[in-house]
């Protein structure tokens, strides 16, 4: 495990100091792999695979999500409001 420094990689040597220490070539290559990861492509790919494997469950989930987002709820009655106030005062 050689160390990134000197003439081997002058560009990398400036970036190779991580928290005051030099990193190995293997660590540098691992960091380069993670820099090239496309997060949005991974999310879209995962969503597509879930939709293809479980279309009905995904459909129900989407309908439930839309229902929860659009539903305003039921109005609170006077009795329920008063009971909640009493319970809150006792807490």
C-alpha positions as CSV (number, residue, x, y, z in Angstrom):
1,X,0.0,0.0,0.0
2,X,2.0,2.9,-1.3
3,X,1.2,6.4,-0.3
4,X,0.0,9.1,-2.7
5,X,2.7,11.7,-2.7
6,X,5.6,13.3,-4.5
7,X,6.0,12.8,-8.3
8,X,3.5,10.0,-8.5
9,X,0.5,12.3,-8.2
10,X,1.2,15.9,-7.7
11,X,-2.5,16.8,-8.2
12,X,-3.6,14.2,-5.7
13,X,-0.9,15.2,-3.1
14,X,-2.7,18.5,-2.5
15,X,-6.0,16.7,-1.8
16,X,-4.4,13.6,-0.2
17,X,-3.9,15.3,3.2
18,X,-7.1,14.2,5.0
19,X,-7.2,15.5,8.6
20,X,-3.4,16.0,8.6
21,X,-2.4,12.6,7.3
22,X,-1.6,11.3,3.8
23,X,-3.9,8.7,2.4
24,X,-3.0,5.5,0.5
25,X,-3.6,4.9,-3.2
26,X,-6.4,2.5,-2.3
27,X,-8.2,5.1,-0.1
28,X,-7.8,7.7,-2.9
29,X,-9.3,5.4,-5.4
30,X,-12.3,4.6,-3.1
31,X,-12.8,8.4,-2.7
32,X,-12.8,8.8,-6.4
33,X,-15.4,6.1,-6.8
34,X,-17.8,7.9,-4.4
35,X,-17.2,11.2,-6.1
36,X,-18.5,9.7,-9.4
37,X,-21.7,8.3,-7.9
38,X,-24.9,9.8,-9.4
39,X,-27.4,9.8,-6.5
40,X,-30.4,11.0,-8.6
41,X,-29.9,8.1,-11.1
42,X,-29.7,5.6,-8.2
43,X,-33.0,7.0,-6.8
44,X,-34.8,6.8,-10.1
45,X,-33.5,3.3,-10.8
46,X,-34.6,2.1,-7.4
47,X,-38.1,3.7,-7.8
48,X,-38.5,2.0,-11.2
49,X,-37.5,-1.4,-9.9
50,X,-39.9,-1.2,-7.0
51,X,-42.7,-0.1,-9.3
52,X,-42.0,-3.0,-11.7
53,X,-41.8,-5.6,-8.8
54,X,-44.8,-4.3,-6.9
55,X,-47.2,-2.2,-9.0
56,X,-50.3,-2.7,-6.9
57,X,-48.7,-2.0,-3.6
58,X,-47.0,1.1,-5.0
59,X,-50.3,2.3,-6.5
60,X,-52.0,2.0,-3.1
61,X,-49.1,3.8,-1.4
62,X,-49.4,6.7,-3.9
63,X,-53.2,6.9,-3.5
64,X,-52.7,7.0,0.3
65,X,-50.0,9.6,0.0
66,X,-52.3,11.8,-2.1
67,X,-55.2,11.3,0.2
68,X,-53.1,12.2,3.2
69,X,-51.8,15.3,1.4
70,X,-55.2,16.5,0.3
71,X,-57.4,15.5,3.2
72,X,-58.2,18.3,5.6
73,X,-59.6,16.1,8.3
74,X,-62.9,16.4,10.2
75,X,-63.9,19.4,12.2
76,X,-63.5,19.0,16.0
77,X,-66.7,19.2,18.0
78,X,-67.2,21.3,21.1
79,X,-67.3,18.3,23.4
80,X,-64.1,16.9,22.0
81,X,-62.4,20.3,22.3
82,X,-63.5,20.7,25.9
83,X,-62.4,17.1,26.8
84,X,-59.0,17.8,25.3
85,X,-58.6,21.0,27.2
86,X,-59.5,19.3,30.5
87,X,-57.0,16.4,29.7
88,X,-54.3,18.9,28.8
89,X,-54.8,20.9,32.1
90,X,-54.5,17.7,34.2
91,X,-51.2,16.7,32.5
